[in-house]
């Protein structure tokens, strides 16, 4: 559905509220229907979850952010709107809103992500250049993270046909600074995307969120060169969790920068030596849809739900601990209604007392 300007401000304000991530945002919209209705209830829910105080983002600051992005020639796209990328929309909990600079129509095209080492070898850079160029001219938009090394090589090669850069800070922040010319070229010929607020500098905790978007946009992720425990392998794991294809370029066993990609191949990634290896896997999917996410179950009437949540609150708080536990396990151990458990967890998240982890797990904050 298209949002009015008022609804867009409310959508952004809810997304920018402290302790509200994509999963919590999705649950609030599922429960209350609109961002404005959720905003009216969030302070009370946080109080029920144990928050001593709770402050919503300033409405004027939200309006200024939207206006500042518009002055840069950009716009914001909410996850409920038709222009939102199909791949991200199919995630169980998509980023609620994206800031976009450049040519947003590219986000409607078929995409492949390409990631790899920042300190990439000359041969790996050359291969990334060739691969990105060939995929681009085959009609596939190349997505990467605007980092030095493989990311930069892939973006540069795909510029002529359009490329998508997902950044870890605001879309107006150039990082790393050495990629200033590349940033300007992508803004002119491609599209720059972020879920972070305008003007926010990249921080270490932002990069996993950026990597999740990179893989979520694409049909698959190509790892060209990656050491063990690198960010590229995090992106590959997101791709696996999202049901995307994983491709990996083999490298010398003597080069530590190749160990991550070689391990992915041993674990089932598609060994990739050229663009045809990728296109042969993706061709049957192109033009088709993405798997649709599960729709959250409808809640029981508000008064009954809150009464049941109050009844089980102490039991659920006792079951939680510092180690992440699956929500399904909490449901099994407590025997409480699913809706009530989800409500208590939602209230605790808003209060900053509960943290979500990958795999639908939660722990004490």
TAJOSUL-V266924 format. One record per residue. RES is the residue in three letters. SS is DSSP state (H for helix, E for strand, C for the rest). OMEGA is omega in radians with two decimals (NA if undefined). NEAR is the number of other ideal C-beta (glycine too) atoms within 8 Angstrom. Layout:
RES SS OMEGA NEAR
RES SS OMEGA NEAR
//
This chain:
UNK C 3.06 4
UNK C 3.14 5
UNK C 2.96 10
UNK C 3.14 6
UNK H 3.10 6
UNK H 3.13 7
UNK H 3.13 11
UNK H 3.10 12
UNK H 3.11 12
UNK H 3.14 12
UNK H 3.14 14
UNK H -3.14 13
UNK H 3.09 14
UNK H 3.14 15
UNK H -3.12 10
UNK C -3.12 8
UNK C -3.12 11
UNK C 3.11 5
UNK C 3.09 10
UNK C 3.03 12
UNK C -3.09 8
UNK H -3.12 10
UNK H 3.13 9
UNK H 3.10 13
UNK H 3.13 13
UNK H -3.12 13
UNK H 3.13 11
UNK H 3.12 13
UNK H 3.12 12
UNK H -3.09 8
UNK H -2.99 10
UNK H 3.03 8
UNK C -3.12 5
UNK C 3.10 9
UNK H -3.12 11
UNK H 3.11 9
UNK H 3.12 9
UNK H 3.13 13
UNK H -3.13 12
UNK H -3.06 6
UNK H -3.01 9
UNK H 3.13 15
UNK H -3.14 8
UNK H 3.13 7
UNK H 3.11 11
UNK H 3.10 13
UNK H 3.09 10
UNK H 3.14 9
UNK C 3.08 15
UNK C 3.12 9
UNK C 3.09 11
UNK C 3.08 3
UNK C -3.11 4
UNK C -3.08 10
UNK C 3.08 5
UNK C 3.09 9
UNK C -3.13 9
UNK C -3.11 6
UNK H -3.13 8
UNK H 3.10 6
UNK H 3.10 8
UNK H 3.12 13
UNK H 3.13 9
UNK H 3.13 8
UNK H 3.12 11
UNK H -3.14 12
UNK H -3.13 8
UNK H 3.11 10
UNK H 3.11 15
UNK H 3.12 9
UNK H 3.09 6
UNK C -3.09 9
UNK C -3.12 5
UNK C 3.12 11
UNK E 3.07 8
UNK E -3.14 12
UNK E -3.14 11
UNK E -3.06 11
UNK C 3.12 10
UNK C -3.03 8
UNK C -3.06 10
UNK C -3.12 4
UNK C -3.14 7
UNK C -3.10 14
UNK C -3.06 10
UNK H -3.12 9
UNK H 3.13 12
UNK H -3.13 14
UNK H -3.12 10
UNK C 3.09 11
UNK C -3.12 11
UNK C 3.09 6
UNK C -3.10 9
UNK C 2.99 12
UNK C -3.02 10
UNK C -3.08 12
UNK E 3.14 12
UNK E 2.94 13
UNK E -3.01 15
UNK E 3.03 14
UNK E 3.09 12
UNK E -3.02 13
UNK C -3.04 8
UNK H 3.13 10
UNK H 3.12 6
UNK H -3.12 13
UNK H 3.11 14
UNK H -3.11 7
UNK C 3.06 10
UNK C -3.03 10
UNK E 2.99 13
UNK E 3.11 16
UNK E 3.09 16
UNK E -3.10 16
UNK E 3.13 18
UNK C -3.01 15
UNK C 3.02 15
UNK C 3.10 8
UNK C -3.00 6
UNK C 3.06 15
UNK C 3.13 9
UNK H -3.14 6
UNK H 3.13 6
UNK H 3.09 16
UNK H 3.13 12
UNK H 3.13 9
UNK H 3.12 10
UNK H 3.10 16
UNK H -3.12 12
UNK H -3.09 9
UNK H -3.13 18
UNK H 3.13 16
UNK H -3.12 10
UNK H 3.13 10
UNK H 3.12 14
UNK H -3.13 16
UNK H 3.01 7
UNK C 3.08 8
UNK C -3.14 7
UNK C 3.12 12
UNK E -3.12 14
UNK E 3.12 17
UNK E 3.03 14
UNK E -2.96 17
UNK C 3.07 12
UNK C 3.05 15
UNK C 3.04 11
UNK C 3.08 9
UNK C -3.05 12
UNK H 3.14 19
UNK H -3.09 15
UNK H 3.14 12
UNK H -3.14 14
UNK H 3.12 17
UNK H -3.09 17
UNK H -3.12 10
UNK H -3.06 14
UNK H -3.07 16
UNK H -3.03 12
UNK H -3.10 5
UNK H 3.10 9
UNK C 3.13 13
UNK E -3.12 19
UNK E 3.07 16
UNK E 3.07 15
UNK E -3.04 13
UNK C -3.05 16
UNK C 3.04 12
UNK C 3.05 12
UNK C -3.12 13
UNK C 3.14 14
UNK C -3.10 8
UNK C -3.13 11
UNK C -3.14 7
UNK C -0.07 11
UNK C -3.08 7
UNK H -3.13 6
UNK H 3.14 5
UNK H -3.10 13
UNK H -3.14 8
UNK H 3.12 6
UNK H 3.08 11
UNK H -3.12 12
UNK H -3.14 8
UNK H 3.13 11
UNK H 3.10 16
UNK H -3.11 10
UNK H -3.01 7
UNK H -3.11 11
UNK C -3.14 17
UNK E 3.12 15
UNK E -2.99 15
UNK E 3.02 14
UNK E 2.99 13
UNK C -3.11 9
UNK C -3.13 12
UNK C 3.13 7
UNK C 3.09 10
UNK C -3.10 7
UNK C 3.13 9
UNK C 3.12 7
UNK C 3.04 11
UNK C -3.06 7
UNK H -3.09 4
UNK H 3.14 6
UNK H -2.99 11
UNK H 3.03 10
UNK H 3.10 9
UNK H 3.07 12
UNK H -3.12 13
UNK H 3.11 14
UNK H 3.11 9
UNK H 3.13 14
UNK H -3.12 17
UNK H -3.11 15
UNK H 3.12 14
UNK H -2.85 15
UNK C 3.00 14
UNK C -3.13 11
UNK E 3.14 14
UNK E 3.06 18
UNK E 3.07 14
UNK E -3.05 19
UNK C 3.13 17
UNK C -3.07 14
UNK C 3.05 16
UNK C 3.04 9
UNK C 3.12 8
UNK C 3.12 5
UNK C 3.09 10
UNK H 3.12 9
UNK H 3.12 13
UNK H 3.02 13
UNK H 3.10 10
UNK H 3.11 15
UNK H 3.12 17
UNK H 3.04 8
UNK H 3.14 14
UNK H 3.12 15
UNK H -3.14 9
UNK H -3.10 7
UNK C -3.14 9
UNK C 3.11 5
UNK C 3.09 12
UNK E 3.07 10
UNK E 3.12 14
UNK E 3.14 14
UNK E -3.13 15
UNK C -3.11 14
UNK C 3.12 9
UNK C -3.11 11
UNK C 3.08 5
UNK C 3.11 7
UNK C -3.10 3
UNK C -3.13 9
UNK H 3.11 6
UNK H -3.12 13
UNK H -3.00 13
UNK H -3.14 12
UNK H 3.12 14
UNK H 3.12 17
UNK H 3.10 12
UNK H 3.11 9
UNK H 3.12 14
UNK H 3.11 11
UNK H -3.08 6
UNK C 3.02 6
UNK C 3.07 6
UNK C -3.13 12
UNK E 3.08 10
UNK E -2.95 8
UNK C 3.12 11
UNK C 3.12 6
UNK C -3.10 7
UNK H -3.11 9
UNK H 3.10 6
UNK H 3.13 12
UNK H -3.08 15
UNK H 3.14 11
UNK H 3.10 7
UNK H -3.04 10
UNK H -3.00 14
UNK C 3.13 7
UNK C -3.09 5
UNK C -2.97 7
UNK C -3.11 8
UNK C 3.12 4
UNK C -3.14 5
UNK C 3.00 6
UNK C 3.10 7
UNK C -3.11 6
UNK C 3.12 5
UNK C 3.06 8
UNK C 3.09 4
UNK C 3.12 5
UNK C -3.12 8
UNK C 3.12 6
UNK C -3.13 3
UNK C 3.02 10
UNK C 3.13 7
UNK C -2.97 6
UNK H -3.07 6
UNK H 3.13 6
UNK H -3.13 8
UNK H -3.12 13
UNK H 3.10 10
UNK H 3.12 8
UNK H 3.10 14
UNK H 3.12 13
UNK H -3.12 7
UNK H -3.04 7
UNK H -3.01 13
UNK H -3.10 9
UNK H 3.13 6
UNK H -3.12 9
UNK H 3.11 14
UNK H 3.11 9
UNK H -3.11 6
UNK H 3.12 10
UNK C 3.09 11
UNK C -3.13 7
UNK C 3.11 4
UNK C -3.14 5
UNK C 3.10 8
UNK E -3.13 12
UNK E 3.10 9
UNK H 3.10 12
UNK H 3.12 7
UNK H 3.07 8
UNK H 3.11 14
UNK H -3.11 11
UNK H -3.06 7
UNK H -3.09 7
UNK H -3.09 11
UNK C -3.10 5
UNK C 3.10 11
UNK C -3.11 7
UNK H -3.09 8
UNK H -3.12 11
UNK H 3.12 13
UNK H 3.14 15
UNK H 3.12 10
UNK H 3.13 13
UNK H 3.14 14
UNK H 3.12 12
UNK H 3.12 14
UNK H 3.13 14
UNK H 3.06 12
UNK H -3.14 15
UNK H 3.13 15
UNK C -3.13 14
UNK C -3.11 9
UNK C -3.08 10
UNK E -3.11 14
UNK E 3.05 8
UNK E 3.11 9
UNK E 3.08 8
UNK C 3.14 4
UNK C 3.11 6
UNK C 3.14 5
UNK E -3.14 11
UNK E 3.07 12
UNK E 2.97 13
UNK E 3.09 8
UNK C NA 6
//
